[in-house]
Amino acid sequence: MNNIEIIKVVPARYPWRTVGAVVALFVLAVVIQSVAFNPRWEWGVFARWFFDPVILEGLGQTLLLTLIATLLSVVFGGILALARLSSSWLLSGLAFGYIWLFRSLPLIVVLIILYNFSYLYDTLSLGVPFTTLTWGSFETINVLGQFSTAVVGLTLVQSAYTAEIVRGGFLGVDHGQYEAAAALGLPAGRRTVRIILPQALRTILPAGFNEIISLAKGTAMVYVLAMPELFYTIQMIYNRTQEVIPLLMVGAVWYLVITTLLSIVQHSVERALARSERRSAVNTARTTHRTRDVTPTQEPVHVSLS
């Protein structure tokens, strides 16, 4: 009778992983205890102001600024990215100059310059440069108010970053895809929208959502315009009540909520895109398999000579 050797399976052990988990839980417990049970955080004041109508109004302004600036920067940044990738040296050079300029300037500097734009230019005119021919003019002070200045400033700066993200996504697509799309005989616009852009989105989305989150937090910089968004509203309240820490925590938690919601949207969009790509790959494989199955076997051709 053959001897059967019994192999004993021993599960792998990771002692340092356990040690790391214990240390992390200890640090977390210390942080929770120091924050939750320290009366100087004034959580009662935090709870009183968190859903205050004035705070919620400032939050609404922050969300509106984020939404409008995001939409405008995506459109304008996409146009800049296409210009940057253009074979025209003029379009590419102008787009590069714009991106270089607004990635170099701090947002607060752009906002202050725009807010004082009426000091630099009393009126804006539409006409032919270097001539006296004009079709219309209007006073600058009537155009750039607090809200419009904030939107324009955020859009100008954010478009530069968005353009580079979109350009990086297009450059990440294999060059053979461009050649295959051109071989189909489609117009350039349809090639970009139907073939190249869906593949570039895998690279664009993560970095793009990071920029949207940065934009949502960057709206706090419009406090220099005395616009009542979330951070400026909180600043005005704690200057009056001297309850600095709890009101700053109100703002911090609301920014955490905004960031969390944007992260959830990002995760959902990425999952939907991955699911769509898997479905497309399965359909392609099925189509290829069916094509092989229905391909008729070539019969030998008999040629008779008379």
Rosetta blueprint (number, residue, H / E / L):
1 M L
2 N L
3 N L
4 I L
5 E L
6 I L
7 I L
8 K L
9 V L
10 V L
11 P L
12 A L
13 R L
14 Y L
15 P H
16 W H
17 R H
18 T H
19 V H
20 G H
21 A H
22 V H
23 V H
24 A H
25 L H
26 F H
27 V H
28 L H
29 A H
30 V H
31 V H
32 I H
33 Q H
34 S H
35 V H
36 A H
37 F L
38 N L
39 P H
40 R H
41 W H
42 E L
43 W H
44 G H
45 V H
46 F H
47 A H
48 R H
49 W H
50 F H
51 F L
52 D L
53 P H
54 V H
55 I H
56 L H
57 E H
58 G H
59 L H
60 G H
61 Q H
62 T H
63 L H
64 L H
65 L H
66 T H
67 L H
68 I H
69 A H
70 T H
71 L H
72 L H
73 S H
74 V H
75 V H
76 F H
77 G H
78 G H
79 I H
80 L H
81 A H
82 L H
83 A H
84 R H
85 L L
86 S L
87 S L
88 S L
89 W H
90 L H
91 L H
92 S H
93 G H
94 L H
95 A H
96 F H
97 G H
98 Y H
99 I H
100 W H
101 L H
102 F H
103 R H
104 S H
105 L L
106 P L
107 L H
108 I H
109 V H
110 V H
111 L H
112 I H
113 I H
114 L H
115 Y H
116 N L
117 F H
118 S H
119 Y H
120 L H
121 Y L
122 D L
123 T E
124 L E
125 S E
126 L E
127 G E
128 V L
129 P L
130 F L
131 T L
132 T L
133 L L
134 T E
135 W E
136 G E
137 S E
138 F E
139 E E
140 T H
141 I H
142 N H
143 V L
144 L L
145 G L
146 Q H
147 F H
148 S H
149 T H
150 A H
151 V H
152 V H
153 G H
154 L H
155 T H
156 L H
157 V H
158 Q H
159 S H
160 A H
161 Y H
162 T H
163 A H
164 E H
165 I H
166 V H
167 R H
168 G H
169 G H
170 F H
171 L H
172 G L
173 V L
174 D L
175 H H
176 G H
177 Q H
178 Y H
179 E H
180 A H
181 A H
182 A H
183 A H
184 L L
185 G L
186 L L
187 P L
188 A H
189 G H
190 R H
191 R H
192 T H
193 V H
194 R H
195 I H
196 I H
197 L H
198 P H
199 Q H
200 A H
201 L H
202 R H
203 T H
204 I H
205 L H
206 P H
207 A H
208 G H
209 F H
210 N H
211 E H
212 I H
213 I H
214 S H
215 L H
216 A H
217 K H
218 G H
219 T H
220 A H
221 M H
222 V H
223 Y H
224 V H
225 L H
226 A L
227 M L
228 P L
229 E L
230 L H
231 F H
232 Y H
233 T H
234 I H
235 Q H
236 M H
237 I H
238 Y H
239 N H
240 R H
241 T H
242 Q L
243 E L
244 V H
245 I H
246 P H
247 L H
248 L H
249 M H
250 V H
251 G H
252 A H
253 V H
254 W H
255 Y H
256 L H
257 V H
258 I H
259 T H
260 T H
261 L H
262 L H
263 S H
264 I H
265 V H
266 Q H
267 H H
268 S H
269 V H
270 E H
271 R H
272 A H
273 L H
274 A H
275 R H
276 S H
277 E H
278 R H
279 R H
280 S H
281 A H
282 V H
283 N H
284 T H
285 A H
286 R H
287 T H
288 T H
289 H H
290 R H
291 T H
292 R H
293 D H
294 V H
295 T L
296 P L
297 T L
298 Q L
299 E L
300 P L
301 V L
302 H L
303 V L
304 S L
305 L L
306 S L
